[in-house]
Amino acid sequence: MLLLIWVVQLYIYPSFRNVKERAFVGWHRRYMRLISRLVGPLMVGQLLAGLGFLFSSISLTNVLYMALVIATWMLTGLVAAPLHKKLQETGKGSETISRLIAWNWPRTIIWTAIVFV
């Protein structure tokens, strides 16, 4: 997830601005389908790992790991997914893309922190 989130943050999301407006909805739909196949299992794996850590030993490190994983799920579900939905429904919007990039920084930082926990 660490490498993927940094690639998304620094290259993929900013590249949304370069997709032609008339092609954006189809391009975005394909991007979402493909990235979901990669990100979904990784996020589920992190959640299962966190639960496994907690069941094996309730320690500060394990609780922190799980809290960070939950934070990424919350930001994904409550912020990133609705912004992607808006892009899909309304098409290319520079304000929405900028909000997506800005809101993705906390997820990028949290996923980076998970590696160190």
C-alpha distances in whole Angstrom, upper triangle without the diagonal:
4,6,5,6,8,10,10,12,14,15,14,16,18,19,20,23,25,25,28,29,31,28,25,26,25,23,21,21,20,17,16,17,15,12,13,13,9,8,10,10,7,8,11,10,9,12,14,13,14,18,18,18,20,23,23,24,24,23,22,19,18,19,17,14,15,16,13,11,14,14,11,13,16,15,13,17,19,18,16,17,21,20,19,22,24,23,24,27,29,27,26,27,26,26,24,21,22,21,18,17,18,17,13,14,14,11,9,12,11,7,8,11,9,9,13,14
4,6,5,6,9,10,11,12,14,14,16,18,19,21,23,24,25,29,30,32,29,27,27,27,24,22,24,23,19,19,20,18,15,16,16,13,11,14,14,11,11,15,13,12,15,17,15,16,20,20,19,22,24,24,25,24,23,22,18,18,20,17,14,16,17,13,12,16,15,12,15,17,16,15,19,21,19,17,19,22,21,21,24,26,25,26,29,30,29,27,27,26,26,24,21,21,21,18,16,18,17,13,13,13,10,8,9,9,6,6,9,9,7,11,13
4,6,5,6,9,10,11,12,12,14,16,17,19,22,22,23,27,28,30,28,25,26,26,23,21,23,21,18,18,19,17,14,16,16,12,12,15,15,12,13,17,16,14,18,20,18,19,23,23,23,25,28,27,28,28,27,25,22,22,23,21,18,20,20,17,16,19,18,15,17,20,18,17,21,23,21,18,20,23,22,21,24,26,24,25,29,30,28,26,26,25,26,24,21,21,21,18,16,18,18,14,14,15,13,10,12,13,9,9,13,12,11,14,16
4,5,5,6,9,10,10,10,12,14,15,16,19,20,20,24,25,27,24,22,22,22,19,17,19,17,14,14,16,13,10,12,13,9,8,12,13,10,12,15,15,14,17,19,18,19,22,23,23,25,28,28,29,29,28,27,23,23,24,22,19,20,20,17,15,18,17,14,16,18,16,14,18,20,18,15,17,20,19,17,21,23,21,22,25,26,24,23,24,23,24,21,18,19,19,16,14,17,16,12,13,14,11,9,12,13,10,11,14,13,13,16,18
4,5,5,6,9,10,10,10,13,14,15,18,19,20,24,25,27,24,21,22,22,20,17,19,18,15,14,17,15,11,13,14,11,9,13,14,11,11,15,15,14,16,19,18,19,22,23,23,25,27,28,28,28,27,25,22,22,22,20,17,18,18,15,14,16,15,11,13,16,13,12,16,17,15,13,15,18,17,16,19,21,19,21,24,25,23,21,22,21,21,19,16,16,16,13,11,13,12,9,9,11,8,6,9,10,7,9,12,12,12,15,17
4,5,5,6,8,9,10,12,13,15,17,19,20,24,25,28,25,22,24,24,21,19,21,20,16,17,19,17,14,16,18,14,13,16,18,15,15,19,19,17,20,22,21,22,25,26,25,27,30,30,30,30,29,27,24,24,24,21,19,21,20,17,16,19,17,14,17,19,16,15,19,20,18,15,18,20,19,18,21,23,21,23,26,26,24,22,22,21,21,19,16,16,17,14,11,13,13,10,9,12,10,7,9,11,9,9,12,13,13,15,18
4,5,5,5,6,9,10,11,13,15,16,17,21,23,25,22,20,21,21,18,17,19,18,14,15,17,15,12,15,16,13,12,16,18,15,16,20,20,19,21,24,23,24,27,28,28,30,32,33,33,33,32,30,27,27,27,25,22,23,23,20,19,21,20,16,19,21,18,16,20,21,19,16,18,21,19,17,21,22,20,21,25,25,23,20,21,20,21,19,16,16,17,14,12,15,15,12,12,15,13,10,13,15,12,12,16,17,16,19,21
4,6,6,5,6,8,9,11,13,15,15,19,20,22,20,17,18,19,15,14,16,15,11,12,15,13,10,13,15,12,11,14,17,14,15,18,19,18,20,23,23,23,26,28,28,29,32,33,33,33,32,30,27,27,27,24,22,23,22,19,18,20,18,15,16,18,15,13,17,18,16,12,14,17,15,13,17,18,16,18,21,21,19,17,18,17,18,16,13,13,14,11,9,12,12,9,10,13,11,9,13,14,12,13,17,17,17,20,22
4,6,6,6,7,10,11,13,15,16,20,21,24,21,18,20,21,18,16,18,18,14,15,18,17,13,16,18,16,14,17,19,17,17,20,21,19,22,25,24,24,27,29,28,30,33,33,33,33,31,29,26,27,27,24,22,23,22,18,18,20,17,14,17,18,14,13,17,18,15,12,15,17,15,14,18,18,17,19,22,22,20,18,17,16,16,15,11,11,12,9,7,9,10,7,7,10,9,7,10,13,12,12,15,17,17,19,21
4,7,7,7,9,11,13,14,16,19,21,24,22,19,21,22,19,17,20,20,16,17,20,18,15,18,20,18,17,20,22,20,20,24,24,22,25,28,27,27,30,32,31,33,36,36,36,35,34,32,29,29,29,26,24,26,25,21,21,23,21,18,20,21,18,17,21,21,18,16,18,20,18,17,21,21,19,21,24,24,21,19,18,16,17,16,13,12,14,12,9,11,13,10,10,13,13,10,13,15,14,14,17,19,19,21,23
4,6,6,6,9,11,11,13,17,18,21,19,16,19,19,16,15,18,17,13,15,18,16,14,17,19,17,16,20,22,20,20,24,24,23,26,29,28,29,32,33,33,35,37,38,38,38,36,34,31,31,32,29,27,28,27,24,23,25,23,20,22,23,20,18,22,23,19,16,18,20,18,16,20,20,18,19,23,22,20,17,17,16,17,16,13,13,15,13,10,13,15,12,13,16,15,13,16,18,17,17,20,21,21,23,26
4,6,5,7,10,10,11,15,16,19,16,13,15,16,12,11,14,13,10,12,14,13,11,14,16,14,14,17,19,18,19,22,23,22,24,27,27,28,30,32,32,34,36,37,38,37,36,34,32,31,31,29,26,27,27,23,22,24,22,18,20,21,18,16,19,20,17,14,16,18,15,13,17,17,15,16,19,19,17,14,15,14,16,15,11,12,14,11,10,13,14,12,13,16,15,13,17,18,17,17,21,21,21,24,26
4,5,5,8,10,11,14,15,18,16,13,14,16,13,11,14,14,11,12,15,14,12,15,17,16,15,18,20,19,19,22,24,23,24,27,28,28,30,32,32,34,36,37,38,37,36,34,31,31,31,28,26,26,26,22,21,23,20,17,19,19,16,14,17,18,14,11,13,15,12,11,14,14,12,14,17,17,15,12,12,11,13,11,7,9,10,8,6,10,11,9,11,14,13,12,16,17,17,18,21,22,22,25,26
4,5,6,8,10,13,14,18,16,13,16,17,14,13,17,17,14,15,18,18,15,18,21,19,18,21,24,22,22,26,27,26,28,31,31,31,34,36,35,37,39,40,41,40,38,36,34,34,33,31,29,29,28,25,25,26,23,20,22,22,19,18,20,21,17,14,17,18,14,14,17,17,14,16,19,18,15,12,12,10,12,12,8,8,11,9,7,11,13,11,12,16,16,14,17,20,19,19,23,24,24,26,28
4,5,5,7,11,12,15,13,11,14,15,12,11,15,14,12,14,17,16,15,18,20,19,18,22,24,23,23,27,28,27,29,32,32,32,35,37,37,38,41,42,42,42,41,39,36,36,36,33,31,31,31,27,27,28,26,22,24,25,21,19,22,23,19,16,18,19,16,14,17,17,14,16,19,18,15,12,13,11,14,13,10,11,14,12,11,14,16,14,16,19,18,17,20,22,21,22,25,26,26,29,31
4,5,6,9,10,13,11,8,11,12,9,8,12,13,10,12,15,15,14,17,19,19,18,21,24,23,23,26,28,27,29,32,32,32,35,37,37,38,41,42,43,42,41,39,37,36,36,33,31,31,30,27,26,27,25,22,23,23,20,18,20,21,17,14,15,16,13,11,14,14,10,12,15,14,11,8,9,9,12,10,7,10,12,10,10,14,15,14,16,19,18,18,21,23,22,23,26,27,27,30,32
4,6,8,9,12,12,9,12,14,12,11,15,16,14,16,19,19,18,20,23,22,22,24,27,26,26,29,31,30,32,35,35,35,38,40,40,41,44,45,45,44,44,41,39,39,38,36,34,34,33,30,29,30,27,24,25,26,22,21,23,23,19,17,18,18,15,14,16,15,12,14,16,15,12,8,9,7,10,10,7,9,12,12,11,14,16,16,17,21,20,20,23,25,24,25,28,29,30,32,34
4,6,9,12,11,9,13,14,11,12,16,16,14,17,19,19,18,21,23,23,23,26,28,28,28,31,32,32,34,37,37,37,40,42,42,43,46,47,47,47,46,44,41,41,41,38,36,36,35,32,31,32,30,27,28,28,25,23,25,26,22,20,21,21,18,16,19,18,14,16,18,17,13,10,12,10,14,14,11,13,16,15,14,17,19,18,20,24,23,22,25,27,26,27,30,31,31,34,36
4,6,9,7,6,10,10,8,9,13,13,12,14,17,17,17,20,22,22,22,24,27,27,27,30,32,32,33,36,37,37,39,41,42,43,45,47,47,47,46,44,42,41,41,38,36,36,36,33,31,32,30,27,27,28,25,23,25,25,22,19,19,20,17,15,17,16,12,13,16,15,11,8,11,11,15,14,11,14,17,15,15,19,20,19,22,25,24,23,26,28,27,28,31,32,32,35,37
4,6,5,6,10,11,9,11,14,15,14,17,19,19,20,22,24,25,25,27,30,30,30,33,35,35,36,39,40,40,43,44,45,46,49,50,51,50,50,48,45,45,44,42,40,40,39,36,35,35,33,30,30,31,28,26,27,27,24,22,22,22,19,17,18,17,13,14,16,14,10,8,11,12,16,15,14,16,19,18,18,21,23,22,25,28,27,26,30,32,30,32,35,35,36,39,40
4,5,5,8,10,10,11,13,15,15,17,19,20,20,22,25,26,26,27,31,31,30,33,35,35,36,39,40,40,42,45,45,46,48,50,51,50,50,48,45,45,44,42,40,39,38,36,34,34,33,30,30,30,27,25,26,26,23,20,20,20,17,15,16,14,11,12,13,11,7,6,9,10,14,13,13,15,18,17,18,21,22,22,25,28,27,27,30,32,31,32,35,36,37,39,41
4,6,8,9,10,11,13,14,15,17,19,20,21,23,25,26,27,28,31,32,32,34,36,37,38,40,42,42,44,46,47,48,50,52,53,52,52,50,48,47,46,44,42,41,40,38,36,36,35,32,31,32,29,27,27,28,25,23,22,21,19,17,17,16,13,12,13,12,8,9,12,14,17,16,16,19,21,20,21,24,25,25,28,30,29,30,33,34,33,35,38,38,39,42,43
4,6,6,6,9,10,11,12,14,16,17,18,20,22,23,24,25,28,29,29,31,33,34,35,37,39,39,41,43,44,45,47,49,50,49,49,48,45,44,44,42,40,39,39,36,34,34,33,30,29,30,27,25,26,26,24,21,20,20,18,15,16,16,12,11,13,13,9,9,13,15,18,17,15,19,21,19,20,24,24,23,26,29,28,28,31,32,31,33,36,36,36,39,41
4,6,5,6,8,10,10,12,14,15,16,18,20,21,21,23,26,26,26,28,31,31,32,34,36,36,38,40,41,42,44,46,47,46,46,44,42,41,40,38,36,36,35,32,31,31,29,26,26,26,24,21,22,23,20,17,17,17,14,12,13,12,9,8,11,10,6,6,10,12,15,13,12,15,17,15,17,20,21,20,23,25,24,24,28,29,28,30,33,33,33,36,38
4,5,5,6,9,10,10,12,14,15,16,19,20,20,21,24,25,25,27,29,30,31,33,35,35,37,39,40,41,43,45,46,45,45,44,42,40,40,38,36,35,34,32,30,30,28,26,25,25,23,20,20,21,19,17,15,15,13,10,10,10,7,6,8,8,6,7,11,14,16,13,13,17,18,16,18,21,21,20,24,26,24,25,28,29,28,30,33,33,34,37,38
4,5,5,6,9,10,11,12,14,15,17,19,20,21,24,25,25,27,29,30,31,33,35,35,37,39,40,41,43,45,46,46,46,45,42,41,40,39,36,35,35,33,31,31,30,27,26,27,25,22,22,23,22,19,17,17,16,13,13,14,11,8,11,12,9,11,14,17,19,17,16,20,21,18,20,23,23,22,26,28,26,26,30,30,29,31,34,33,34,37,38
4,6,5,6,9,10,11,12,14,16,17,18,19,22,23,23,25,27,28,29,31,33,34,36,37,38,40,42,43,44,44,44,43,40,39,39,37,34,34,34,31,29,29,28,25,25,26,23,20,21,23,21,17,16,17,16,12,13,14,11,10,13,13,10,10,14,16,18,16,14,18,19,16,18,21,21,20,23,25,23,23,27,28,26,28,31,31,31,34,36
4,5,5,6,9,10,10,12,14,15,15,17,20,21,21,23,25,25,26,29,30,31,33,35,36,37,39,40,41,41,41,40,37,36,36,34,31,31,30,28,26,26,25,22,21,22,20,17,18,19,17,14,13,14,12,8,10,11,8,7,10,11,9,9,12,14,16,13,12,15,16,13,15,18,18,17,20,22,20,21,24,25,23,25,28,28,29,32,33
4,5,5,6,9,10,11,13,15,15,16,19,20,20,22,24,25,26,28,30,31,32,34,35,36,38,40,41,41,41,40,38,36,36,34,32,31,31,28,26,26,25,22,21,22,20,17,17,19,18,15,13,14,13,9,10,12,9,7,10,12,10,12,15,17,19,16,15,18,19,16,18,21,20,19,22,24,22,22,26,26,24,27,30,29,30,33,34
4,5,5,6,9,10,11,13,14,15,18,19,20,21,23,25,26,27,29,30,32,33,35,36,38,39,41,41,41,40,38,36,36,35,32,31,31,29,26,27,26,23,22,24,22,19,19,22,20,17,15,17,16,12,13,15,13,11,14,16,14,14,17,19,21,18,17,20,21,18,19,22,22,20,23,25,22,23,26,26,24,27,30,29,29,33,34
4,6,5,6,8,10,11,12,13,16,17,17,19,21,22,23,26,27,28,30,31,32,34,36,37,38,38,38,37,35,33,33,32,29,28,28,26,23,24,24,20,19,21,19,16,17,20,18,14,13,15,14,10,12,15,12,11,14,16,14,14,16,17,19,16,14,18,18,15,16,19,19,16,20,21,19,19,23,23,21,23,26,25,26,29,30
4,6,5,6,9,10,10,11,14,15,15,17,19,20,21,23,25,25,27,29,30,31,33,35,36,36,36,35,33,31,31,29,27,26,26,23,21,21,21,18,17,18,17,13,14,16,15,12,10,13,12,8,10,13,11,9,13,15,14,14,16,18,19,16,14,17,17,14,15,19,17,15,19,20,17,18,22,21,20,22,25,24,25,28,29
4,6,5,7,9,10,10,13,15,15,17,19,20,21,23,24,26,27,29,30,32,33,35,36,36,37,36,34,32,32,31,28,27,27,25,22,23,23,20,18,20,19,15,16,19,18,15,13,15,15,12,12,16,14,12,15,18,16,17,20,21,23,19,18,21,21,17,19,22,21,19,22,23,20,21,24,24,21,24,27,25,26,30,30
4,5,5,7,9,10,12,13,15,16,18,19,21,22,24,25,27,28,29,31,33,34,36,36,36,35,33,31,31,30,27,26,27,25,22,23,23,20,19,21,20,16,18,21,20,16,15,18,17,14,15,18,16,15,18,20,18,19,21,22,24,21,19,22,22,18,19,22,21,19,22,23,20,20,23,23,20,23,25,24,24,28,29
4,5,5,6,8,10,11,12,14,15,16,18,20,21,22,24,26,27,29,30,31,33,33,33,32,29,28,28,27,24,23,24,21,19,20,20,16,16,18,17,13,15,18,17,13,12,16,15,12,14,17,15,15,18,20,18,18,20,21,22,19,17,19,19,15,16,19,18,15,18,19,16,16,19,19,16,19,22,20,21,24,25
4,5,5,5,8,10,10,11,14,15,16,18,19,20,22,23,25,26,28,29,31,31,31,31,28,26,27,26,22,21,22,20,17,18,18,15,14,16,15,12,13,16,16,13,11,14,15,12,13,17,16,15,18,20,19,20,21,22,23,20,18,21,20,16,18,20,18,16,19,19,16,17,20,19,17,20,22,20,21,25,25
4,6,6,7,9,11,11,13,15,16,17,19,21,22,23,25,27,28,29,31,31,32,32,29,27,28,27,23,22,24,22,19,20,21,17,16,19,19,15,16,20,19,16,15,18,19,16,17,20,19,18,21,24,22,23,25,26,27,23,22,24,24,20,21,24,22,19,22,22,19,19,22,21,18,21,23,21,22,25,26
4,6,6,7,9,11,11,13,15,16,17,19,21,22,23,25,26,27,29,29,30,29,26,25,26,24,21,21,22,20,17,19,19,16,15,18,18,14,16,20,19,16,15,19,19,16,18,21,20,19,23,25,23,23,25,26,26,23,21,23,23,19,19,22,20,17,20,20,16,16,19,19,15,18,20,18,18,22,23
4,6,5,6,9,10,11,12,14,15,16,18,20,21,23,24,26,27,27,27,27,24,22,23,21,18,18,19,16,13,15,15,12,11,15,14,11,13,16,16,13,13,16,17,14,17,20,19,18,22,24,23,22,24,24,24,21,19,21,20,17,17,19,17,14,17,17,13,13,16,15,12,15,17,15,16,20,20
4,5,5,6,9,10,11,12,14,15,17,18,20,21,23,24,26,26,27,26,24,22,22,21,18,17,18,17,13,14,15,12,11,14,14,11,12,16,16,14,12,16,17,15,16,20,20,19,22,24,24,24,25,26,26,23,21,23,22,18,19,21,19,16,19,18,15,16,19,17,14,18,19,17,18,21,21
4,5,5,6,9,10,10,12,14,15,16,18,20,21,22,24,25,25,26,23,20,21,21,18,17,19,17,13,15,17,14,13,16,17,14,15,19,19,17,16,20,21,19,20,24,23,22,25,28,27,27,29,29,30,26,25,27,25,22,22,24,22,19,21,21,17,18,20,18,15,18,19,17,17,21,20
4,5,5,6,9,10,10,12,14,15,16,18,20,21,22,23,23,23,20,18,19,18,15,14,16,14,11,13,15,12,12,15,16,13,15,18,19,16,16,20,21,19,21,24,24,23,26,29,28,27,28,29,29,25,24,25,24,20,21,22,20,17,19,18,14,15,17,15,12,14,16,13,13,17,17
4,5,5,6,9,10,11,12,14,15,17,18,20,21,21,22,21,19,16,17,16,13,12,13,12,8,10,12,9,8,12,12,10,12,15,16,14,14,18,19,17,19,22,22,22,25,27,27,27,27,28,27,24,23,24,22,19,19,21,18,15,17,16,12,13,15,13,10,14,15,12,13,17,16
4,5,5,6,8,10,11,12,14,15,16,18,20,20,21,22,19,16,17,17,14,12,14,13,10,11,13,11,10,13,15,13,13,17,18,17,16,19,21,20,21,24,25,24,27,29,29,29,30,31,30,27,26,27,25,22,23,24,21,19,21,19,16,17,19,16,14,17,18,14,16,19,18
4,5,5,6,8,10,10,12,14,15,16,18,19,20,20,18,15,16,16,13,12,15,14,10,12,15,13,12,16,17,15,17,20,21,19,19,23,24,23,24,27,27,27,30,32,32,32,32,33,32,29,28,29,27,24,24,26,23,20,22,20,17,17,19,16,13,16,17,13,14,17,16
4,5,5,6,9,10,10,12,14,15,16,17,17,17,14,12,13,13,9,9,11,10,7,10,12,10,10,14,15,14,15,18,19,18,18,22,23,22,24,27,27,27,30,32,32,31,32,32,31,28,27,27,26,22,23,23,21,18,19,17,14,15,16,13,10,13,13,9,11,14,12
4,5,5,6,9,10,11,12,14,15,15,16,17,15,12,12,12,9,7,10,10,6,8,11,10,9,12,14,13,14,17,19,18,18,21,23,22,24,27,27,27,30,32,32,32,32,32,32,28,28,28,26,23,24,24,21,19,20,18,15,17,17,14,12,16,15,12,14,16,14
4,5,5,6,9,10,10,12,14,15,16,17,16,12,13,14,11,10,13,13,10,11,15,14,13,16,18,17,17,21,22,21,21,24,26,25,26,30,30,30,32,35,35,35,35,36,35,32,31,32,30,27,27,28,25,23,24,22,19,20,21,17,15,18,18,14,15,18,16
4,5,5,6,9,10,10,12,13,14,15,13,10,12,13,9,9,12,12,10,12,15,14,14,17,19,18,19,22,24,23,23,26,28,27,29,32,32,32,34,37,36,36,37,37,36,33,32,32,30,27,28,28,25,23,23,21,18,19,19,16,14,16,15,12,13,15,13
4,5,5,6,9,10,11,11,12,12,10,7,8,9,6,5,9,9,7,9,12,13,13,15,17,17,18,21,22,22,22,25,27,27,28,31,32,32,34,36,36,36,36,36,35,32,31,31,29,26,27,27,24,22,22,19,17,18,18,14,13,15,14,10,12,14,11
4,5,5,6,9,10,10,12,14,12,9,9,12,10,7,11,12,10,11,14,15,14,16,19,19,19,22,24,24,24,26,28,28,29,32,33,33,35,38,38,38,38,38,37,34,33,34,31,29,29,29,26,24,25,22,20,21,21,18,17,19,18,14,16,18,15
4,5,5,6,9,10,12,14,13,9,11,13,11,10,14,15,13,14,17,18,17,20,22,22,22,25,27,26,26,30,31,31,32,35,36,36,38,40,40,40,41,41,40,37,36,36,34,31,32,32,29,27,27,25,22,23,23,20,18,20,19,15,16,18,15
4,6,5,6,7,9,11,9,6,8,11,9,8,12,13,12,14,17,17,17,20,22,22,23,25,27,27,27,30,32,32,33,36,37,37,39,41,41,41,41,41,40,37,36,36,34,31,31,31,28,26,26,24,21,22,21,18,17,19,17,13,14,15,12
4,5,5,5,8,10,9,6,7,10,9,8,11,13,12,13,16,18,17,19,22,22,23,25,27,27,27,30,32,32,33,36,37,37,39,42,42,42,41,41,40,37,36,37,34,32,32,32,29,27,27,24,22,23,22,19,19,20,18,15,17,17,14
4,6,7,10,13,13,9,11,14,13,11,14,17,15,16,19,20,20,22,25,25,25,27,29,30,30,32,34,34,35,38,39,39,41,44,44,44,44,44,43,40,39,40,37,35,35,35,32,30,30,27,25,27,26,22,22,24,21,18,20,20,17
4,7,9,13,12,9,12,14,13,13,16,18,17,18,21,22,22,24,27,27,28,30,32,32,32,35,37,36,38,41,41,41,44,46,46,46,46,46,45,42,41,41,39,36,36,36,33,31,31,29,26,27,26,23,22,24,21,18,19,19,16
4,6,9,10,7,9,12,12,12,15,17,17,18,21,22,22,24,26,27,28,30,31,32,32,35,37,37,38,41,42,42,44,47,47,46,46,46,44,42,41,41,38,36,36,36,33,31,31,28,26,27,25,22,22,23,20,17,19,18,15
4,7,8,6,7,10,11,11,12,15,16,16,18,20,21,22,24,26,26,28,30,30,31,34,35,36,37,39,41,41,43,45,45,45,45,44,43,40,39,39,36,35,35,34,31,29,29,26,24,26,24,21,21,22,19,17,19,18,14
4,5,5,6,8,10,11,12,14,15,16,18,20,21,22,24,26,27,28,29,30,31,34,35,36,37,40,41,42,44,45,46,45,44,44,42,39,39,38,36,34,34,32,30,29,28,24,23,24,22,19,20,20,17,15,17,15,12
4,6,5,6,8,10,10,12,14,15,16,18,20,21,22,24,26,26,27,28,30,32,33,34,36,38,39,40,42,44,44,43,42,41,39,37,36,36,33,32,31,30,27,26,25,22,21,22,20,17,18,18,15,13,15,14,10
4,6,5,6,9,10,11,12,14,15,17,19,20,21,23,24,25,26,27,28,31,32,32,34,36,37,38,41,42,42,41,40,39,38,36,35,34,32,30,29,28,26,24,23,20,19,20,17,14,15,15,12,10,12,10,6
4,5,5,6,9,10,11,12,14,16,17,18,20,21,23,24,25,26,27,29,31,31,33,35,36,37,39,41,41,40,40,39,38,35,34,34,31,29,29,28,26,24,23,20,19,20,18,15,15,16,13,11,12,12,8
4,5,5,6,9,10,10,12,14,15,16,18,20,21,22,23,24,25,28,29,30,32,34,35,36,38,39,40,39,38,38,36,34,33,33,30,28,28,27,24,23,22,19,18,20,18,14,15,17,13,11,14,14,10
4,5,5,6,9,10,10,12,14,15,16,18,20,21,22,22,24,26,27,28,30,32,33,34,36,38,38,37,36,35,33,31,31,30,27,26,25,24,21,20,19,16,15,16,14,11,12,13,10,9,12,11,7
4,5,5,6,9,10,11,13,14,16,17,18,20,21,21,22,25,26,26,28,31,31,32,35,36,36,35,35,34,33,30,29,29,27,24,24,23,21,19,18,15,14,15,13,10,10,11,9,6,9,9,6
4,5,5,6,9,10,11,12,14,15,16,18,19,20,21,23,25,25,27,29,30,31,33,35,35,35,34,34,32,30,29,29,26,24,24,24,21,19,19,16,14,16,15,11,12,14,12,9,12,13,10
4,5,5,6,9,10,10,12,14,15,16,17,18,20,22,23,24,26,28,29,30,32,33,34,33,32,32,30,28,27,27,24,22,23,22,18,18,17,14,13,15,14,10,11,14,11,10,13,14,11
4,5,5,6,9,10,11,12,14,15,16,16,18,20,21,22,24,26,27,28,30,32,32,31,30,29,28,25,25,24,22,20,20,19,16,14,14,11,9,11,10,6,8,10,8,7,10,11,9
4,5,5,6,9,10,11,12,14,15,15,16,19,20,20,22,25,25,26,28,30,30,30,29,29,28,25,24,24,22,19,20,19,16,15,15,12,10,12,12,8,8,11,10,8,11,13,11
4,5,5,6,9,10,10,12,14,14,15,17,19,20,21,23,25,25,27,29,30,29,29,29,27,24,24,24,21,19,20,20,16,15,16,13,11,14,14,10,11,14,13,11,15,16,14
4,5,5,6,8,10,10,11,12,14,16,17,18,20,22,23,24,26,27,28,27,26,26,24,22,21,21,18,16,17,16,13,12,13,9,8,11,11,8,10,13,11,11,14,16,14
4,5,5,6,8,10,10,10,12,14,15,16,18,20,21,22,24,25,25,25,24,24,22,20,19,19,17,14,15,15,11,10,11,8,6,9,10,7,7,11,11,10,13,15,14
4,6,5,6,8,10,10,10,13,15,15,16,19,20,20,22,24,25,25,24,25,23,20,20,21,18,15,17,17,13,12,14,12,9,12,14,11,11,14,14,13,16,18,17
4,5,5,6,8,9,10,12,14,15,16,18,19,20,22,23,24,24,23,24,22,19,19,20,16,15,16,16,12,12,14,11,10,13,14,12,13,16,16,15,18,20,19
4,6,5,5,6,9,10,11,13,14,16,17,19,20,21,22,22,20,20,18,16,16,16,13,11,13,12,8,8,10,8,7,11,12,10,11,15,15,15,18,20,19
4,6,6,5,6,9,10,10,12,14,15,16,18,20,20,20,19,20,18,15,15,16,13,11,12,13,10,9,12,10,8,11,13,12,12,15,16,15,18,21,20
4,6,6,5,7,10,10,11,13,15,16,17,19,20,20,20,21,19,16,17,18,15,13,15,16,12,12,15,13,11,15,17,15,15,19,19,18,21,24,23
4,6,7,7,9,11,11,13,15,16,17,18,20,20,19,20,18,15,16,17,13,12,15,14,11,12,15,13,12,15,17,15,17,20,20,20,23,25,24
4,6,6,6,9,10,11,13,14,16,16,17,17,16,16,14,11,12,13,9,8,11,11,7,9,12,11,10,13,15,15,16,19,19,20,22,24,24
4,6,5,6,9,10,11,12,14,15,16,15,15,15,14,10,10,12,9,6,9,10,7,7,11,11,9,12,15,14,14,17,19,19,21,24,24
4,5,5,6,9,10,10,12,14,15,15,15,17,16,12,12,14,12,9,13,14,11,11,15,14,13,15,18,17,17,20,22,21,23,26,26
4,5,5,6,9,10,10,12,13,14,14,15,14,10,12,14,11,10,13,14,11,12,16,16,15,18,20,19,20,23,24,24,26,29,29
4,5,5,6,9,10,10,11,11,10,12,10,7,8,10,8,6,10,11,10,11,14,15,14,16,19,19,19,22,24,24,26,28,29
4,5,5,6,9,10,10,10,11,12,12,8,9,12,10,8,11,13,12,12,15,16,15,17,20,20,19,22,24,24,26,29,29
4,5,5,6,8,10,11,12,14,14,10,12,15,13,11,15,16,15,15,19,19,18,20,23,23,22,25,27,27,29,32,32
4,5,5,6,8,9,9,12,11,8,10,13,11,10,14,16,14,15,19,20,19,21,24,24,24,27,29,29,31,33,34
4,6,5,5,6,7,10,10,7,8,11,11,10,13,15,15,15,18,20,19,20,24,24,24,26,29,29,30,33,34
4,6,6,8,10,13,14,11,11,15,15,13,16,18,17,17,21,22,21,22,26,26,25,28,30,30,31,34,35
4,6,9,10,14,14,12,13,17,16,15,18,20,19,20,23,25,23,25,28,28,28,31,33,33,34,37,38
4,7,8,11,12,10,12,15,15,14,17,19,19,20,23,25,24,26,29,29,29,31,34,34,36,38,39
4,6,10,11,10,10,14,14,14,16,19,19,19,22,24,24,25,28,29,28,30,33,33,35,37,38
4,7,9,8,8,11,12,12,14,16,17,18,20,23,22,23,26,27,27,29,31,32,33,36,37
4,5,5,6,9,10,11,12,14,15,16,19,21,21,22,25,26,26,28,31,31,33,35,36
4,5,5,6,9,10,10,12,14,15,17,20,20,21,23,25,25,27,29,30,32,34,35
4,5,5,6,9,10,10,12,14,16,18,19,20,22,24,25,26,28,29,31,33,34
4,5,5,6,9,10,10,12,15,17,17,18,20,22,22,24,26,27,29,31,32
4,5,5,6,9,10,10,13,15,16,16,19,20,21,22,24,26,27,29,30
4,5,5,6,9,10,11,14,15,15,17,19,20,21,23,25,26,28,30
4,5,5,6,8,10,12,13,14,16,18,19,20,22,23,25,27,28
4,6,5,6,9,11,11,12,15,16,16,18,20,21,23,25,26
4,6,5,7,10,10,10,13,15,15,16,19,20,21,23,25
4,5,6,8,10,10,12,14,15,16,18,20,21,23,24
4,5,6,7,9,11,12,13,15,16,18,20,22,22
4,6,5,6,9,10,11,12,14,15,17,19,20
4,5,5,6,9,10,10,12,14,16,17,18
4,5,5,6,9,10,10,12,15,16,16
4,5,5,6,8,10,10,13,15,15
4,6,5,6,9,10,11,13,15
4,6,5,6,9,10,11,12
4,5,5,6,9,10,10
4,5,5,7,9,10
4,5,6,7,9
4,5,5,6
4,5,5
4,6
4
